[in-house]
Amino acid sequence: MKNTTTTLLEDVARWLKGKAAEAGRSVSGWISVLLVRARRQNGDYAAAMKRYLARKPRRIDWPDGRRPAREQLYDRPGLR
């Protein structure tokens, strides 16, 4: 474990103490859990992006071999 010192605004410090108390943790324990979750989410996102970008592009098979016109794509009731 590594100790750190952080300077917070008074209202942020009060809010943080309240959140930690609600969770039944110390302030440092609550922040630690928050940072571990953020790191995990960031790692999950990066891994998913890497998997997606590693996929080979695929060809789109247009009906009748023709791409739709711009008007066909954007002139729909849901987009008005």
N, CA, C and O of each residue as an XYZ file, in Angstrom:
320
protein
N       0.838     -1.186      0.000
C       0.000      0.000      0.000
C       0.878      1.242      0.000
O       1.972      1.261      0.564
N       0.365      2.270     -0.647
C       1.091      3.538     -0.745
C       0.208      4.638     -0.174
O      -0.960      4.742     -0.547
N       0.734      5.449      0.711
C      -0.001      6.573      1.276
C       0.161      7.796      0.389
O       1.239      8.049     -0.150
N      -0.919      8.549      0.245
C      -0.875      9.792     -0.523
C      -1.603     10.879      0.264
O      -2.401     10.586      1.154
N      -1.321     12.116     -0.068
C      -2.002     13.251      0.554
C      -2.724     14.011     -0.540
O      -2.161     14.282     -1.601
N      -3.977     14.355     -0.275
C      -4.798     15.062     -1.251
C      -5.423     16.274     -0.593
O      -5.861     16.206      0.555
N      -5.467     17.378     -1.309
C      -6.112     18.590     -0.817
C      -7.460     18.714     -1.509
O      -7.548     18.655     -2.735
N      -8.521     18.888     -0.705
C      -9.876     18.970     -1.236
C     -10.563     20.245     -0.751
O     -10.210     20.797      0.291
N     -11.532     20.693     -1.508
C     -12.376     21.784     -1.038
C     -13.187     21.272      0.150
O     -13.470     20.078      0.247
N     -13.554     22.169      1.042
C     -14.279     21.777      2.258
C     -15.558     20.998      1.945
O     -15.813     19.951      2.540
N     -16.363     21.513      1.007
C     -17.629     20.840      0.701
C     -17.408     19.473      0.065
O     -18.194     18.552      0.287
N     -16.352     19.335     -0.719
C     -16.027     18.041     -1.328
C     -15.593     17.058     -0.244
O     -15.975     15.888     -0.275
N     -14.803     17.526      0.704
C     -14.346     16.671      1.805
C     -15.533     16.182      2.642
O     -15.573     15.016      3.035
N     -16.500     17.066      2.917
C     -17.699     16.663      3.672
C     -18.492     15.618      2.900
O     -18.934     14.615      3.461
N     -18.665     15.870      1.595
C     -19.393     14.923      0.754
C     -18.700     13.564      0.742
O     -19.342     12.520      0.860
N     -17.380     13.599      0.599
C     -16.591     12.371      0.560
C     -16.713     11.591      1.861
O     -16.885     10.372      1.833
N     -16.629     12.262      2.986
C     -16.776     11.590      4.280
C     -18.143     10.950      4.412
O     -18.270      9.845      4.941
N     -19.173     11.646      3.931
C     -20.525     11.102      3.981
C     -20.675      9.873      3.117
O     -21.278      8.887      3.542
N     -20.137      9.912      1.909
C     -20.201      8.759      1.004
C     -19.460      7.566      1.580
O     -19.945      6.436      1.515
N     -18.301      7.813      2.135
C     -17.523      6.726      2.734
C     -18.277      6.118      3.913
O     -18.306      4.897      4.066
N     -18.884      6.957      4.740
C     -19.647      6.464      5.894
C     -20.848      5.639      5.433
O     -21.144      4.602      6.025
N     -21.547      6.088      4.378
C     -22.680      5.339      3.840
C     -22.261      3.951      3.386
O     -23.015      2.987      3.524
N     -21.055      3.855      2.846
C     -20.536      2.581      2.350
C     -19.883      1.761      3.460
O     -19.469      0.625      3.232
N     -19.791      2.338      4.668
C     -19.161      1.630      5.778
C     -17.660      1.488      5.614
O     -17.072      0.503      6.060
N     -17.043      2.462      4.979
C     -15.600      2.433      4.733
C     -14.943      3.707      5.244
O     -15.608      4.698      5.545
N     -13.651      3.652      5.331
C     -12.892      4.872      5.598
C     -12.820      5.664      4.303
O     -13.111      5.142      3.227
N     -12.430      6.930      4.416
C     -12.305      7.750      3.214
C     -11.275      7.130      2.270
O     -11.532      7.015      1.072
N     -10.137      6.738      2.780
C      -9.109      6.151      1.911
C      -9.579      4.829      1.317
O      -9.271      4.534      0.162
N     -10.315      4.030      2.079
C     -10.844      2.773      1.558
C     -11.857      3.006      0.463
O     -11.869      2.293     -0.540
N     -12.723      4.018      0.650
C     -13.739      4.326     -0.358
C     -13.089      4.811     -1.651
O     -13.489      4.408     -2.744
N     -12.087      5.678     -1.521
C     -11.374      6.181     -2.704
C     -10.643      5.039     -3.405
O     -10.613      4.977     -4.634
N     -10.061      4.146     -2.631
C      -9.346      3.013     -3.208
C     -10.278      2.149     -4.050
O      -9.928      1.761     -5.165
N     -11.461      1.849     -3.522
C     -12.441      1.052     -4.274
C     -12.853      1.791     -5.541
O     -12.956      1.184     -6.607
N     -13.087      3.091     -5.433
C     -13.478      3.906     -6.579
C     -12.411      3.854     -7.673
O     -12.737      3.692     -8.849
N     -11.161      3.989     -7.299
C     -10.070      3.996     -8.271
C      -9.848      2.614     -8.889
O      -9.541      2.511    -10.077
N     -10.002      1.563     -8.100
C      -9.866      0.205     -8.635
C     -10.954     -0.036     -9.686
O     -10.678     -0.590    -10.750
N     -12.189      0.378     -9.388
C     -13.283      0.230    -10.363
C     -12.995      1.026    -11.639
O     -13.202      0.522    -12.742
N     -12.527      2.249    -11.494
C     -12.230      3.085    -12.655
C     -11.134      2.457    -13.506
O     -11.226      2.453    -14.733
N     -10.115      1.934    -12.871
C      -9.024      1.291    -13.605
C      -9.526      0.059    -14.345
O      -9.150     -0.175    -15.493
N     -10.380     -0.731    -13.688
C     -10.921     -1.944    -14.304
C     -11.790     -1.573    -15.507
O     -11.676     -2.189    -16.566
N     -12.655     -0.570    -15.350
C     -13.516     -0.154    -16.457
C     -12.690      0.358    -17.625
O     -12.992      0.054    -18.779
N     -11.667      1.121    -17.341
C     -10.798      1.641    -18.385
C     -10.098      0.494    -19.102
O      -9.983      0.502    -20.328
N      -9.632     -0.493    -18.342
C      -8.976     -1.660    -18.939
C      -9.934     -2.480    -19.767
O      -9.566     -2.968    -20.835
N     -11.174     -2.645    -19.290
C     -12.188     -3.386    -20.040
C     -12.500     -2.675    -21.353
O     -12.615     -3.313    -22.400
N     -12.634     -1.358    -21.293
C     -12.930     -0.582    -22.495
C     -11.784     -0.705    -23.498
O     -12.016     -0.916    -24.689
N     -10.571     -0.575    -23.025
C      -9.413     -0.655    -23.906
C      -9.321     -2.032    -24.550
O      -9.007     -2.143    -25.735
N      -9.593     -3.081    -23.780
C      -9.547     -4.437    -24.323
C     -10.633     -4.640    -25.376
O     -10.388     -5.254    -26.414
N     -11.838     -4.124    -25.106
C     -12.927     -4.256    -26.073
C     -12.599     -3.502    -27.362
O     -12.863     -3.999    -28.457
N     -12.025     -2.304    -27.233
C     -11.655     -1.536    -28.411
C     -10.586     -2.276    -29.215
O     -10.638     -2.309    -30.445
N      -9.637     -2.857    -28.528
C      -8.573     -3.596    -29.201
C      -9.151     -4.782    -29.974
O      -8.757     -5.040    -31.111
N     -10.094     -5.508    -29.345
C     -10.736     -6.642    -30.023
C     -11.504     -6.169    -31.260
O     -11.427     -6.789    -32.321
N     -12.242     -5.069    -31.115
C     -13.025     -4.556    -32.233
C     -12.119     -4.125    -33.382
O     -12.374     -4.469    -34.536
N     -11.076     -3.382    -33.076
C     -10.196     -2.877    -34.119
C      -9.367     -3.984    -34.767
O      -8.856     -3.801    -35.873
N      -9.224     -5.127    -34.100
C      -8.465     -6.245    -34.652
C      -9.284     -7.036    -35.680
O      -8.733     -7.821    -36.452
N     -10.608     -6.820    -35.681
C     -11.458     -7.542    -36.628
C     -11.183     -7.077    -38.048
O     -10.880     -5.908    -38.286
N     -11.290     -7.995    -38.971
C     -11.103     -7.644    -40.373
C     -12.364     -6.946    -40.881
O     -13.476     -7.307    -40.494
N     -12.191     -5.952    -41.743
C     -13.370     -5.292    -42.302
C     -14.175     -6.286    -43.135
O     -13.622     -7.215    -43.724
N     -15.478     -6.078    -43.171
C     -16.292     -6.964    -43.999
C     -17.047     -6.138    -45.028
O     -17.363     -4.966    -44.820
N     -17.312     -6.779    -46.110
C     -17.994     -6.114    -47.214
C     -19.491     -6.066    -46.931
O     -20.073     -7.033    -46.440
N     -20.101     -4.937    -47.245
C     -21.543     -4.791    -47.072
C     -22.222     -5.217    -48.377
O     -21.913     -4.708    -49.455
N     -23.143     -6.152    -48.251
C     -23.896     -6.592    -49.428
C     -25.168     -5.766    -49.522
O     -26.110     -5.966    -48.756
N     -25.184     -4.837    -50.469
C     -26.339     -3.965    -50.646
C     -27.403     -4.699    -51.445
O     -27.078     -5.473    -52.345
N     -28.677     -4.463    -51.123
C     -29.752     -5.083    -51.907
C     -29.638     -4.665    -53.375
O     -29.466     -3.485    -53.679
N     -29.733     -5.610    -54.252
C     -29.616     -5.382    -55.703
C     -28.267     -4.779    -56.082
O     -28.117     -4.248    -57.183
N     -27.299     -4.853    -55.200
C     -25.966     -4.341    -55.484
C     -25.867     -2.826    -55.539
O     -24.847     -2.292    -55.976
N     -26.915     -2.119    -55.102
C     -26.916     -0.656    -55.157
C     -26.987     -0.075    -53.750
O     -27.756     -0.533    -52.904
N     -26.181      0.926    -53.530
C     -26.234      1.641    -52.251
C     -27.468      2.537    -52.231
O     -27.876      3.062    -53.267
N     -28.067      2.713    -51.037
C     -29.214      3.618    -50.974
C     -28.768      5.066    -51.172
O     -27.646      5.437    -50.826
N     -29.652      5.865    -51.727
C     -29.364      7.291    -51.905
C     -29.433      7.988    -50.549
O     -30.072      7.493    -49.620
N     -28.789      9.108    -50.445
C     -28.776      9.865    -49.188
C     -30.199     10.163    -48.704
O     -30.486     10.059    -47.512
N     -31.078     10.530    -49.621
C     -32.453     10.845    -49.270
C     -33.162      9.644    -48.651
O     -33.964      9.797    -47.730
N     -32.865      8.458    -49.155
C     -33.483      7.251    -48.607
C     -33.026      7.002    -47.170
O     -33.791      6.505    -46.343
N     -31.807      7.343    -46.891
C     -31.270      7.107    -45.543
C     -31.796      8.115    -44.527
O     -32.109      7.754    -43.392
N     -31.892      9.383    -44.937
C     -32.181     10.435    -43.986
C     -33.609     10.957    -44.013
O     -33.996     11.716    -43.125
N     -34.394     10.575    -45.000
C     -35.779     11.044    -45.060
C     -36.693      9.969    -44.494
O     -37.469      9.339    -45.212
N     -36.578      9.777    -43.183
C     -37.405      8.798    -42.474
C     -38.127      9.516    -41.344
O     -37.608     10.485    -40.791
N     -39.324      9.046    -40.998
C     -40.109      9.718    -39.941
C     -39.350      9.878    -38.625
O     -39.492     10.914    -37.976
N     -38.566      8.917    -38.213
C     -37.861      8.998    -36.939
C     -36.749     10.045    -36.921
O     -36.269     10.436    -35.857
N     -36.353     10.486    -38.092
C     -35.237     11.446    -38.173
C     -35.708     12.866    -38.479
O     -34.880     13.763    -38.638
N     -36.995     13.084    -38.563
C     -37.514     14.416    -38.873
C     -37.666     15.242    -37.648
O     -38.093     16.394    -37.728
